[in-house]
Amino acid sequence: MTMHTRQSLEERESRELAAYGQRAGEARVRVHAEDEHPYRTAFHRDRDRIIHCSAFRRLEYKTQVFVNHFGDYYRTRLTHTMEVTQIARTVARALGLNEDLTETVALAHDLGHGPFGHTGEDALAEAMQDHGGFEHNSQALRIVDVLECKYPDFAGLNLTDPVRRSLLKHGKERVGLEAQTVDASDRIAYNSHDIDDGLKSGILDEAALSETALWREAAAKIDVRSDETRRFHTVRCMINAAVTDLLESSLERLRDVAPGNAEEARSCGRRLIAPSDEMARKQKELSQFLYENFYNEYRVRRMRVKAQGYLKRMFRALVDDPGLLAPVDRARAERDGTERAVCDTIAGMTDREALIEYRRLFEPEGDFPLPA
Ligand code: MG
């Protein structure tokens, strides 16, 4: 019997990861110094901190496309996050990247989303345009650095630098290969599961989807008659095609650049984990199709417009009278400014919390039960 210690796990990473994979043993630096764990690497700890934080649990009641109460079949941010994580781990493992770091980044990648998905983000971005802005990737970093309070001596989760940097994947910061893997996997996951949700809801139909190359090619391989299983297998086939392409294309780029370590890969000036040009073009075509026929379908759009109005009205009311904020949020308003604190408060809400809070603020029968 042997027990793996942190040291032996780090040694195994050194032996088994590709040269360009980020080693946990080289990424132990945290803003606040901590003793190392006896049998978990730095990335294992970061992953566990994400899973145990309250923003992570809230993903269950945040929207992907449909507002949360629309039905229990559809993806939420939590199930989306799990799908992204599984795809990203598969890619990382196959390419010799650090699977633990990839998993951690994938689990955290949507922490910064407010209620009602991108609609919520648009509403908060508009409300905050003269007060420092709002963007979900920066908000994810703010959550793990400042807003989660779990430790007596410091705010935030004190995550390692590679994880923190990865959360800013759309910012100017160059991100490592594990973060690039999550980014590419995110696109594969939402493109395919939004088709599944769109078909299940009846808003999309297979005939219209056949306009897109990715659906057409996957559907041609499937010989299943029942609607439900055909849909499942076609979506499965699409994911498989996209992941296989991502692996092949990334391997080619990696061979081309031949980075000697993780830092070289990060700073080489181009994305190395990315689909082929042809696949990227097909994915764009599909995204465009979903944008026109699903995200902007009139019933989905009605939900979005209504949700946006709720958030804007709440934001205005709370900024105009911070006395309406709970004491903990009011204390933050004194420290960080009223707009930022109200933005953090609203962004932290799940869909249903936002709906309940809206009733509390604006409807006479919304006062009860009293908030904790
Ligand atoms: Mg995502």
Residues whose N, C-alpha, C, O or C-beta is under 5 A from the ligand:
A	BS01	MG	D110 D186
